[in-house]
Amino acid sequence: MYRSVDCSACHAPGGQGSLQFVATPIECVSCHRSNYDAAPNHVAGNFPLQCMTCHTTLTWGSARFDHAFTGFPLTGAHQTLACTRCHTGGTYQGLSRACVSCHQGDYDATTNPVHAAAGFSTQCESCHSTTSWAGAVFDHDGPFFPIYTGVHAGKWASCGTCHTSATSYAVFTCFSCHPHDDKAGTDGHHTQVSGYSYDSQSCYGCHPRGRH
């Protein structure tokens, strides 16, 4: 880039109209202070004055800042975002690292399931990845009932297939799927089972992993 720059861009006028070549500062910022002061706000962000930390001599606009140095490495879709998407108002210091600080709108707008009403955690990373908000995976199989593996894998269309109350996921039904919707048939299969009753909580009590 510098080979095409006129000498006067860096060397100030000296005596008798000549340029001053001796004692010209060699620090990048001596010429690029106006770039440094422009957006994004380098001063507010406590960026170093050593421009070469992020910039090259090819062009000022090709800066590469290693965000990992902040303790919050950018991965997935975060890598392609403009700085101002998260650093609004020129604020670069003291921002929350919690995902929900940027994704509260996604949390509130999600309807399957309704996160707020169902009391889902605001720790987005427990289900979501930085690849995209969609495609979240909730660990239903481990602490709860296996729906991604075993005989129930692929037998449901949405959370509402089993969870009939959008405000309480403790409420569920086993009777929306075959063969449990056949009460007479289900009763007949349990004639020898002590304490049997035709309700979903009892089903889960005896079949917590969905097996016979």
Secondary structure, 3 states (H helix, E strand, C coil): CHHHCCHHHCCCECHHHCECCCCCCCCCHHHHHHHHHCCCCCCCCCCCCCHHHCCCCCCHHHCCCCHHHHCCCCCHHHHHCCHHHHCHHHCCCCCCCCCHHHHHHHHHHCECCEHHHHCCCCCHHHCCCCCCCCCCCCCCCCCCCCCCCHHHCCCCCCHHHCCCCCCCCCCCCCCCCCCCCCHHHHHHHCCCCCCCCCCHHHHHHHCCCCCC
